[in-house]
Amino acid sequence: MRLSGFSASVEDVAFTGGGPGSLHHDFGDDRVHHIEVEKVLSSASGTTYPRCLTYRRACPPEGCGGPWGYADFLAAITDLQQEQYEGLFDGIGGTFDPNNLDIGAINKHLTARELSAEVCGAATMVRRMSQTPVDPVAHNRLAWDREVEEGNEWSRPVGPEVIAKARAGQWSIVLIGYEPVDPTWFPPEIAGRDVLCLASGGGQQGPVLAAAGARVTVFDNSPRQLAQDEMVAAREGLDLRTVLGDARDLSPLPDASFDLVVHPVSNLFIPELAPVWRECHRVLRPGGTLLSGFLNPDVYLFDAESLEARGELMVRHRLPYSDLTHLEPAERERLWGLDAPVEYSHTLSEQLGGQIAAGFAITGFAEAPHHAEATAGWLSGYFATKAVKAGAGH
């Protein structure tokens, strides 16, 4: 079998017993397919080849923006009453059902060697052909919405008793694991301050600070995480607003509009950090403070299965690490499922150096063991920083 436009056949590159391969189709939309040949069978008499046996789901249709827009596209087609989704089907022929493909039509195309984008993306030629998600915003938005549904501990809202104590001046929040932030890292008086809780949805830090008297904005990539903050605010009558978006782009927020940015451990779900630090610097007032928590990148050195199943620290990965570049889809699916949040390690140059490059002075540093990993007995799993924007006496 030879694919039109390619100089090697599937037999040349895949039937050699060397394991799964990849097909990079449409460099503009960056569609990457992972192909695994599980078994080579003798041809059946009277059957035309190549032949599609089954499929998992349709690929992104032409005109929806490729795989990085597919998750948003699938969410959008379930709610076409919303104004922003008007005309969504105009570029793809009027209809789309991701779970309904015509295998007969696919095999006609295969017989004629007319491998269209739809066929390349949708057909499982042997058993499995899946696309690598490449957009962390779309993928992790849906993934964290599912985490909320499944009761992830960082999505469980604080109760009325926590809010009552905060209103009485007895409050604390976390940046790293279960460690309360050093009280000296906060402004002397939090009441009346404008606070941005960045990538901090889940109904935890934001409501506590609002109950302590701050004017709080919670900015997060997950609608369901933000809904937890909105629920607590409505229940307790708190001054809190929510904004949905990507932490690398805080354009909905004006320049110099906050006194404090609280950014707990979350940038492991963001592929690049320089834009995050620049945006934090932009929205802070002169003399404002950025409090950040992040993972020690060294925790990504270790094989996840050995660590999680047996508590063994087996060095496996070179850094920097990403779930998408260091693990095959089959392993990701086996460990956590392909719909789990995608993680990225970041160097200390990105974390600390990035804050300094954005214009911050780092004036505080803390570390803590990971709250739920076997690495806790060997190294710090988390770091936290206090950084200040120059001005107003600093």
Secondary structure, 3 states (H helix, E strand, C coil): CECCCCCCEHHHHHCCCCCCEEEEECCCCCEEEEECCCCCCCCCCCCCCCCCCECCCCCCCCCCCCHHHHHHHHHHCCCCCCHHHCCCCHHHCCCCCCCCCCHHHHHHHHHCCCCCHHHHHHCECCCCEEECCCCHHHHHHHHHHHHHHCCCHHHCCCCHHHHHHHHCCCCCCEEECCEECCHHHCCCCCCCCEEEEECCCCCCHHHHHHHCCCEEEEEECCHHHHHHHHHHHHHHCCCEEEEECCCCCCCCCCCCCEEEEEECCCHHHCCCCHHHHHHHHHHEEEEEEEEEEEECHHHHHECHHHHHHHCCCCECCCCCCEHHHHCCHHHHHHHCCCCCCCCECCCHHHHHHHHHHCCEEEEEEEEECCCCCHHHHCCCCEEEEEEEECCCCC
